[in-house]
Amino acid sequence: MTATTAPERTNLLGMTREQLEAFFVSIGEKKFRAAQVMKWIHHEGCDDFSTMTNLSKALRARLEETAEIRGPKVVYEGSSSDGTRKWVVEVEDGSYVETVLIPADDGKRRTLCVSSQVGCSLDCSFCSTGKQGFQRNLTSAEIIGQVWVASRSVGSSRDTAHRPVTNVVMMGMGEPLLNYDNVLPAMKLMLDDNAYGLSKRRVTLSTSGVVPMIDRLGDDLDVSLAISLHAGNDELRNELVPLNRKYNIRTLLDACQRYLQKCGDARVITIEYTVIAGVNDQQEHARQLAEVVRDLPCKINLIPFNPFPHSGYEKPSRNQVVRFQKWLHELGHTAPIRSTRGDDIDAACGQLVGRVKDRTKRHERYIQSIQIDAD
C-alpha cells in the first residue's frame, strides 16, 4: 500500500479580489466571501481561518483543508536610530529579501520600500543590490507579504486614520517591471479597500526604464511612476544604468509622457537622481539634467550616494548636493534632497542586499574583480 501525499493548499495571501472570487466560486461558495476573507487577511493580519468568525464553521474547516495564508518568514527585524525599521524575510528558496519602513519627520507618513526580485537582474554600477546578482522573481504573495509583515508588526490596517503603512514605493531589491505579472496583482491589493486601501498617488513604482512595460503599466494601472535616471546624457547613463544602452534617455522620457497622458489627472513623474561625488554632481550635469526633462512634468529627487564596500564611488559632501540643488532651482526645477535614513542598519537607498543564491554568478565575478584590484 503506497502512501498518499496531502494535496497542496492554495496560498490566498497574494490573490486579488477577482482571483479570490474565482477561488471561492471554484469551491462552491459565493463571490462575497472574497471580500470577507481579504479583510481578515489584510485589515486584521490574520493567518488562521478558525478565527474568521463571520464565516460558517463548515467553510472554515474546508479552508483549513484546501487553503492557507502564508507570508514570508521574518528572520531579522531592526530599528534605526532615526526610526527607520527593516525586515529581512526568507522566501521559498531560502533566499532573503529586505523591506524598509521609513517614517516622515512629522510622524504622519510611513513609507514602505518593497522588493520585487531576489537580487536584481540589472547591474546599475552604484547599487549594492545589483552586485548581489539575481536569483528569481518574487511571487505576488511574497511581494504583498512584505506589506502584510510590516502592517502586522506596526499596527492594524483597519485603522485608516493611523495606518501602519501610508505609502508604498516599489524601490527595494529588483526591477519591478521585469516581474510585471506578479507586481501588478500585488499593487492592486495595495489599492483595494478590502486590503490596504491606499491612494494610487501613494503607491509608486520605480523603474530603471523598461520602456515596453511602462506602456503596459499605463494601460493597466495608473499608480505613481518614478524613473531612476541619474544622468542627463546617454554616455554617462550607459555607465551608471546599463539598461540605457537598450532604451536611451529620449526613448524613456517619451514613454513617461505617454504614461502621463493615460493617467487622466494632473500627475508628475518623479525623477530619481543619485548624486555621486565627481561623477554626476557638477554644474554641467545639472544643466544637462534640466534640459533633458524640460518638457516633462516632473520633480527631481536628489539622493546622496550611499557608499558600500569596493563600489569605487564616493558620497558627495552635503554642500555639493545643496549646490547641485541650487543650480536646478535656478533652472526652474523642484529638486528636494532625500534624507539618508536607516544607514546605520544598512537600510538606506541602494544598500539593500539580502541573501541571494545568485544563479547569474555576477556576485562571484564582482568579488573576483575586487580581489584582482587588491592584488
C-alpha positions in Angstrom: 0.0 0.0 0.0 1.5 3.3 -1.1 1.3 6.4 1.0 -0.6 9.3 -0.4 0.5 12.9 0.0 -1.9 15.6 1.0 -2.9 18.0 -1.8 -1.0 21.3 -1.8 -3.0 24.0 -0.3 -3.6 27.3 -2.1 -2.0 30.4 -0.6 -4.6 33.2 -0.5 -2.2 35.9 0.6 -1.3 37.2 -2.9 -4.7 36.9 -4.5 -6.5 40.0 -5.8 -10.3 40.3 -5.2 -11.0 38.9 -8.6 -8.7 35.9 -8.0 -10.2 35.2 -4.6 -13.7 35.4 -6.0 -12.8 32.8 -8.6 -11.3 30.6 -5.9 -14.5 30.7 -3.8 -16.7 30.0 -6.8 -14.4 27.0 -7.6 -15.2 25.5 -4.2 -18.9 26.2 -4.5 -19.1 29.4 -2.4 -20.5 32.9 -3.2 -18.2 35.6 -4.5 -18.8 37.9 -1.5 -16.7 35.5 0.6 -13.6 37.0 -1.1 -14.1 40.5 0.4 -14.7 38.9 3.9 -11.5 36.9 3.8 -9.5 39.8 2.3 -10.4 41.9 5.2 -9.3 39.3 7.7 -6.0 38.8 5.9 -5.1 42.4 5.2 -7.0 44.5 7.7 -6.5 42.2 10.6 -3.3 40.5 9.7 -5.0 37.1 10.2 -3.4 33.8 9.1 -5.8 31.5 10.9 -9.1 30.6 9.3 -10.5 29.3 12.6 -10.7 32.9 13.9 -12.7 34.2 11.0 -15.9 34.4 12.9 -18.2 35.7 10.1 -17.6 32.5 8.1 -19.5 29.3 8.9 -17.7 26.5 10.8 -18.1 24.3 7.7 -16.4 26.9 5.4 -13.6 27.5 7.9 -13.0 23.8 8.1 -12.9 23.5 4.3 -10.5 26.4 4.0 -8.2 24.8 6.6 -8.1 21.7 4.3 -7.7 23.5 0.9 -6.1 26.8 1.6 -3.5 28.7 3.7 -2.4 32.2 4.4 1.4 32.0 4.3 3.5 35.1 4.5 7.3 35.2 4.3 9.2 34.2 7.4 10.8 37.1 9.3 14.5 36.3 10.0 15.5 39.8 11.2 13.8 43.0 12.3 15.8 46.0 13.3 15.2 49.7 14.1 17.5 52.6 13.2 18.2 55.5 15.5 16.1 57.7 13.2 13.0 55.4 13.5 13.5 53.5 10.2 12.6 49.8 10.5 14.0 47.0 8.4 12.7 43.5 8.0 14.7 40.7 6.4 12.4 37.9 5.2 13.1 34.4 3.9 11.3 33.4 0.8 10.6 30.0 -0.7 14.1 29.0 -2.0 15.8 30.1 1.2 16.9 33.5 -0.2 16.5 36.6 1.9 14.9 39.9 0.7 14.7 43.2 2.6 11.9 45.7 3.1 12.2 49.0 4.9 9.6 51.3 6.7 10.6 55.0 6.7 8.7 57.4 8.9 8.4 61.0 7.9 9.7 63.6 10.4 6.1 64.8 11.1 5.1 61.2 12.0 2.1 61.3 9.7 3.6 59.4 6.8 5.1 55.9 6.9 6.6 54.8 3.6 7.3 51.1 3.0 10.1 50.3 0.5 9.2 46.9 -1.1 11.3 44.4 -3.0 10.2 42.7 -6.2 13.0 40.3 -7.0 15.6 38.2 -5.2 18.6 40.3 -6.1 18.3 42.3 -9.3 18.6 41.3 -12.9 20.0 44.7 -13.8 23.5 45.8 -12.7 23.5 49.5 -12.0 27.1 50.4 -11.1 26.2 52.4 -8.0 23.8 50.0 -6.3 24.9 47.3 -3.9 21.8 45.3 -4.6 22.8 44.7 -8.2 26.2 43.4 -7.1 24.5 40.5 -5.3 23.4 39.1 -8.6 19.9 37.7 -9.4 18.0 34.5 -8.4 14.4 34.9 -9.4 11.2 37.0 -9.4 9.2 37.2 -6.2 5.6 35.9 -6.3 2.7 38.2 -5.7 2.3 36.7 -2.2 6.0 37.4 -1.4 5.6 41.0 -2.6 2.4 41.8 -0.8 3.7 39.7 2.1 6.2 42.4 2.9 3.3 44.9 3.3 1.5 42.3 5.4 4.5 41.7 7.6 5.1 45.4 8.2 1.4 46.1 8.9 1.2 43.2 11.4 4.3 44.4 13.2 3.4 48.1 13.4 -0.4 48.2 13.8 -3.8 47.5 12.3 -4.6 48.4 8.7 -8.2 48.7 9.7 -7.4 52.0 11.5 -7.4 54.2 8.4 -6.7 57.3 10.5 -3.4 55.8 11.8 -2.3 53.4 9.1 0.9 51.5 9.9 1.8 51.9 6.2 0.6 55.1 4.4 2.7 54.9 1.3 4.4 52.1 -0.7 7.3 52.5 -3.0 8.4 49.6 -5.3 12.0 50.7 -4.8 13.5 47.8 -2.9 15.5 44.9 -4.4 14.9 44.3 -8.0 13.4 45.9 -11.1 9.6 45.7 -10.7 8.8 46.0 -14.4 10.8 42.8 -15.1 8.4 41.0 -12.7 5.3 42.6 -14.1 2.9 39.6 -13.8 3.5 39.4 -10.0 3.9 43.1 -9.2 0.6 44.0 -10.8 -1.7 41.9 -8.6 0.4 43.0 -5.5 -0.2 46.6 -6.3 -3.9 46.0 -6.9 -4.1 44.7 -3.4 -2.3 47.8 -2.1 -5.0 49.9 -3.7 -8.1 47.7 -2.9 -10.2 49.0 0.0 -10.7 45.4 1.2 -6.9 45.1 1.6 -4.7 48.2 2.2 -6.9 50.9 0.6 -4.0 53.2 -0.5 -4.5 56.0 -3.0 -2.9 55.5 -6.4 -0.8 58.6 -5.7 0.6 56.9 -2.6 1.8 53.7 -4.4 4.9 54.4 -6.5 6.6 52.1 -8.9 10.3 52.9 -9.6 11.9 51.6 -12.8 15.3 51.9 -14.4 13.4 52.3 -17.7 11.9 49.2 -19.1 10.0 51.1 -21.8 7.6 48.5 -23.2 6.4 47.7 -19.7 5.9 51.4 -18.8 3.4 51.5 -21.7 1.7 48.3 -20.5 1.5 49.6 -16.9 -0.2 52.8 -18.2 -2.9 50.5 -19.8 -3.4 48.5 -16.6 -2.9 50.7 -13.5 -2.2 54.4 -13.1 0.0 54.4 -9.9 2.7 57.0 -9.5 5.8 56.5 -11.5 9.4 57.1 -10.6 12.3 56.9 -13.0 15.9 56.1 -11.9 17.6 58.5 -14.3 20.9 59.5 -12.5 22.3 61.3 -15.6 21.3 63.8 -18.2 23.3 62.4 -21.1 23.4 58.9 -22.6 27.1 58.4 -22.4 27.2 58.8 -18.6 23.9 56.9 -18.1 25.2 54.0 -20.1 27.9 53.6 -17.5 25.6 54.0 -14.5 22.5 52.3 -15.7 23.4 49.6 -18.4 19.7 49.3 -19.4 20.1 52.7 -21.1 22.0 51.0 -23.9 18.7 49.4 -24.9 16.3 52.2 -24.0 18.1 55.6 -24.1 17.0 58.7 -22.3 14.9 60.1 -25.1 13.0 56.8 -25.6 12.5 56.5 -21.9 11.2 60.1 -21.4 8.8 59.7 -24.4 7.3 56.7 -22.6 6.9 58.8 -19.5 4.9 61.4 -21.5 2.7 58.6 -22.8 2.2 57.3 -19.3 1.1 60.7 -18.0 -1.4 61.1 -20.9 -3.0 57.8 -19.8 -3.4 58.9 -16.1 -6.1 61.4 -16.9 -5.2 63.7 -14.0 -2.6 66.3 -13.1 0.3 64.0 -12.3 4.1 64.4 -12.4 6.9 61.8 -12.8 9.5 61.5 -10.0 13.0 61.7 -11.4 15.4 59.9 -9.1 19.0 61.2 -9.3 21.7 59.7 -7.2 24.4 62.3 -6.7 27.8 60.7 -6.8 30.9 62.7 -6.0 32.9 63.7 -9.0 30.7 61.6 -11.4 27.4 63.5 -11.9 27.5 66.3 -9.4 28.9 69.3 -11.4 27.1 72.3 -12.8 27.3 70.9 -16.3 25.4 67.8 -15.2 22.7 69.9 -13.6 22.3 71.8 -16.9 22.1 68.6 -18.9 19.5 67.1 -16.5 17.4 70.3 -16.5 17.4 70.4 -20.3 16.6 66.7 -20.9 13.5 66.8 -18.6 12.5 70.4 -19.6 9.2 69.3 -21.2 8.3 66.6 -18.8 6.0 67.4 -15.8 8.3 66.1 -13.0 10.0 66.7 -9.8 13.6 65.7 -9.2 14.6 63.7 -6.1 18.3 64.2 -5.3 19.7 61.1 -3.4 23.2 61.4 -2.0 25.1 58.2 -2.9 25.2 55.7 0.0 28.6 54.1 0.0 29.2 50.3 0.0 32.5 48.4 0.0 34.5 48.4 -3.2 31.9 50.4 -5.2 34.6 52.8 -6.5 32.3 55.7 -5.8 32.2 58.3 -3.0 29.5 60.1 -1.2 29.2 63.8 -2.1 29.5 66.4 0.6 26.3 68.0 1.8 27.5 71.3 0.5 27.9 69.9 -3.0 24.5 68.3 -3.0 23.0 71.7 -1.9 24.9 73.4 -4.7 23.5 70.9 -7.2 20.0 71.6 -5.9 20.6 75.3 -6.2 21.6 75.0 -9.8 18.5 73.0 -10.6 16.3 75.6 -8.8 17.8 78.4 -10.8 16.9 76.4 -14.0 13.3 76.2 -12.8 13.1 72.7 -11.3 11.8 71.4 -8.0 14.6 69.3 -6.5 14.2 68.1 -2.9 17.1 66.3 -1.3 16.1 62.9 0.1 17.3 62.5 3.7 19.5 59.5 4.2 17.6 57.2 6.5 18.4 53.9 8.1 22.1 53.8 7.0 23.1 52.5 10.5 21.2 49.3 9.8 22.1 49.2 6.0 18.6 50.2 5.1 19.4 53.4 3.1 18.7 53.7 -0.7 21.0 51.4 -2.6 22.1 49.4 0.4 19.6 46.6 0.4 21.3 43.3 -0.3 19.5 40.4 1.5 20.9 36.9 0.7 20.8 35.9 -2.9 21.5 32.4 -4.3 22.9 34.1 -7.4 22.3 32.0 -10.5 23.9 34.7 -12.7 27.3 34.3 -10.9 27.5 38.1 -11.0 28.3 38.4 -7.3 31.1 35.8 -7.7 32.6 37.8 -10.6 32.3 41.0 -8.6 34.2 39.6 -5.7 36.9 38.2 -8.0 37.3 41.6 -9.6 37.8 43.2 -6.1 40.5 40.6 -5.3 42.3 41.3 -8.6 42.2 45.0 -7.9 43.6 44.4 -4.4 46.5 42.4 -5.8 
